[in-house]
Amino acid sequence: MDWLLLFSNAAQEIISPTTAAYALAAIGLAIHFGFTGLLNFGQAGFMMLGAYGFAIATLTFEWPVWAALLTGIVASIVFALILGIPTLRLRADYLAIVTIAAAEIVRLLFTTNTFEPVTGSANGLQGYKGDFAALNPIPEGTYGFGPWVYNEYDWWVRIVGWSLVALAGFVTWRLFKSPWGRVIKGIREDEDAVRALGKNVYFYKMQSLVIGGVFGALGGMIFILPRAVVPSNYQTSLTFFIYAILLLGGAATVLGPIVGSVIFWVLLSFFSGFVARAVEIGWLPFMSNVQAGQLRFILVGLAIMLIVIYRPQGIFGNKKELAFVK
Amino acid sequence: MSSSDGAQGAPIKSTGLHIGEPAPGVKKADPIIVADGITRTFGGLTAVDVDHLEIPRGAITALIGPNGAGKTTLFNLLTGFDKPDHGEWTFDGSSISGIPAFKVARRGQVRTFQLTKALGLLTVLDNMKLGAKEQKGESLTRALFPWFWRKEEAAIEERAIELLTRFKLDAKKDDYAASLSGGQRKLLEMARALMSEPTLVMLDEPMAGVNPALTQSLLDHILDLKTQGMTVLFVEHDMHMVRHIADWVVVMAEGRVVAEGDPHEVMANPAVIDAYLGSHHDADLGDLDTGAITAIKELADDDADEVKH
């Protein structure tokens, strides 16, 4: 077995744009779930709107990169408002039901043949990267060392992706060190108490839903830069992977979602590489290659269960908080 | 608990609050809340049906009544946590009927809850700071730039620590509120409400679940509110406490105000005894609420004691 290749493939995930995209979406979810207590099960929908907003604005309307970026952001804000206006006045579980359904509706709308000329239906969209690549200041060539050797476009995607992660992380950290963040965390604990102190709880929850949603949309845009937009990428399981990342890192932390995303992808890449090769050389005679491809997701499920049981606060979470979980 | 009455000496009661004979809906000399025709039904049940009610300013008013009398529902209505079917009420002269809870609180009418709502995973200090009104840093855009709110934050922190010291919670300021005892949480909730510099403090069962050792300190804090010029309206089951600190008592039963008056007089009112014991209490000994009997008996004993003093 080629261990070096296994490890080098896994190491690549540390800085891959997909990892950055998941980290962004997980930071958004941390704002929703970890800090505000909003049960958003539709983060995949926010990512999808960011991705399609960017791609459609570029391909159909031929807008420049900044306008395409803005389209994705505006789409996610509108989505957050549509979800939030009817549900944020209700109990937390209603938002969970509505978000999971809305994300599926969005995915099916982009998959249906009716809008094929714009959305590309099940085949999705590609060819929207030209303008973004044209902004790249890095001269042509391959750069890097060890396992991290990429061409100029791949580096550009990584730099933009991780800069956005850093920016989102900083904004989140800043917000939750401020009085605004204090109100938000108060709402997580008991919104009636916060209401009784004269804070407009509904408005704060809406702000949180929008900010987290915008981070999800940014994640969606980074996600499509190294690949094509395909609707089947945005199934409910995507939301649950992001929840896995969030719980792994620590739900009410800023570094948690970022490091959680790195660990998630490194492990996922390592497991899948390992299992595939183990099947090839006959270590797992009861398994076919197709089955091996699925095994990694079983392992992800197992890992989530183990985290929740043995380290429920996540890697960066505060152990003290757990002493008081209701 | 009755020992608290004798030890500290009776607090000074406000008098001359009402105009005319004390009766349900009597006019007050200087009302802070005036409510008219408030009804709230849950399905077929009329939880609250109050024709007219005035709460006197600068005094401690107790809202009492048997379980299910509609006290907490009335509280929720007055604070905007629930909407009535009909009715209008004013606070400090301006109408606040139908206004959402957070706006009611901003006008200076702040409440606490029957089941204490300490924000468990916030520190005690953060709980306090959350109470301060109109903070610049609570707006999303300014939150990102600390230089807009750093100074205000420092001032709020100073005020919070001052209040915590008064409530003897300053040693706990960096602990999670969840680590406090039940009584300490009640204190924290009251202190947090004071951070908003209210004019009317509404306490829903401030003594529920409080260790007797803390009762006296809680009572003193409530009396303090009056000395500082605030109006207090509280719901309570503990008759000793009501008689000890209340200047005015409003008695509710089955959603209506059945009696009003000075605490001593109101306890002797037949309508109040009916409300607690049922109007046929002297005829039928079948199933009486023994708790209420004990309470009323103890009160009678207290009265006898006080006469002796």
Contacts between the chains, C-beta under 8 A, distances in Angstrom:
chain1	res1	chain2	res2	distance
A	171	B	144	6.8
A	174	B	143	7.4
A	174	B	144	5.3
A	174	B	146	7.8
A	175	B	140	7.6
A	175	B	143	5.5
A	175	B	144	6.6
A	177	B	146	7.8
A	178	B	137	5.0
A	178	B	143	3.7
A	178	B	144	7.3
A	178	B	146	6.9
A	178	B	149	7.1
A	179	B	129	7.2
A	179	B	135	4.8
A	179	B	136	7.9
A	179	B	137	3.5
A	179	B	138	4.7
A	179	B	143	6.6
A	179	B	149	6.2
A	179	B	153	6.6
A	180	B	137	6.2
A	180	B	138	5.3
A	180	B	139	6.9
A	180	B	140	5.7
A	180	B	143	3.5
A	181	B	143	7.0
A	182	B	122	7.2
A	182	B	126	5.6
A	182	B	129	6.4
A	182	B	130	5.6
A	182	B	138	7.9
A	183	B	130	6.6
A	183	B	138	5.6
A	185	B	119	7.5
A	185	B	121	7.2
A	185	B	122	5.8
A	185	B	126	7.7
A	186	B	119	5.0
A	186	B	122	6.2
A	186	B	126	8.0
A	186	B	127	7.9
A	186	B	130	5.1
A	188	B	121	7.6
A	189	B	119	3.8
A	189	B	120	5.6
A	189	B	121	5.8
A	189	B	122	6.2
A	190	B	117	4.7
A	190	B	119	5.9
A	192	B	81	7.0
A	192	B	101	7.9
A	192	B	113	7.1
A	192	B	117	6.3
A	193	B	113	7.1
A	193	B	117	3.7
A	193	B	118	7.8
A	193	B	119	6.1
A	193	B	189	7.8
A	194	B	119	7.7
A	194	B	130	7.0
A	195	B	81	7.5
A	195	B	101	4.7
A	195	B	102	5.1
A	195	B	105	7.3
A	196	B	79	7.1
A	196	B	81	7.8
A	196	B	101	6.5
A	196	B	105	5.8
A	196	B	110	6.5
A	196	B	111	5.3
A	196	B	112	7.5
A	196	B	113	7.3
A	196	B	117	7.6
A	196	B	193	7.7
A	197	B	102	8.0
A	197	B	105	6.0
A	197	B	110	7.1
A	197	B	130	6.0
A	197	B	131	5.3
A	197	B	192	7.0
A	197	B	193	7.5
A	197	B	195	7.9
A	197	B	196	6.0
A	198	B	102	5.2
A	198	B	103	7.7
A	198	B	105	3.6
A	198	B	106	4.2
A	198	B	110	7.4
A	198	B	133	5.7
A	198	B	196	6.0
A	199	B	102	5.7
A	199	B	130	7.8
A	199	B	138	7.2
A	200	B	100	8.0
A	200	B	102	5.1
A	201	B	102	6.8
A	207	B	140	5.3
A	211	B	140	7.9
A	320	B	176	6.9
A	321	B	121	5.4
A	321	B	176	7.4
A	323	B	178	7.8
A	323	B	179	7.8
A	324	B	120	5.4
A	324	B	121	6.6
A	324	B	176	6.1
A	324	B	178	3.5
A	324	B	179	6.9
A	326	B	120	7.5
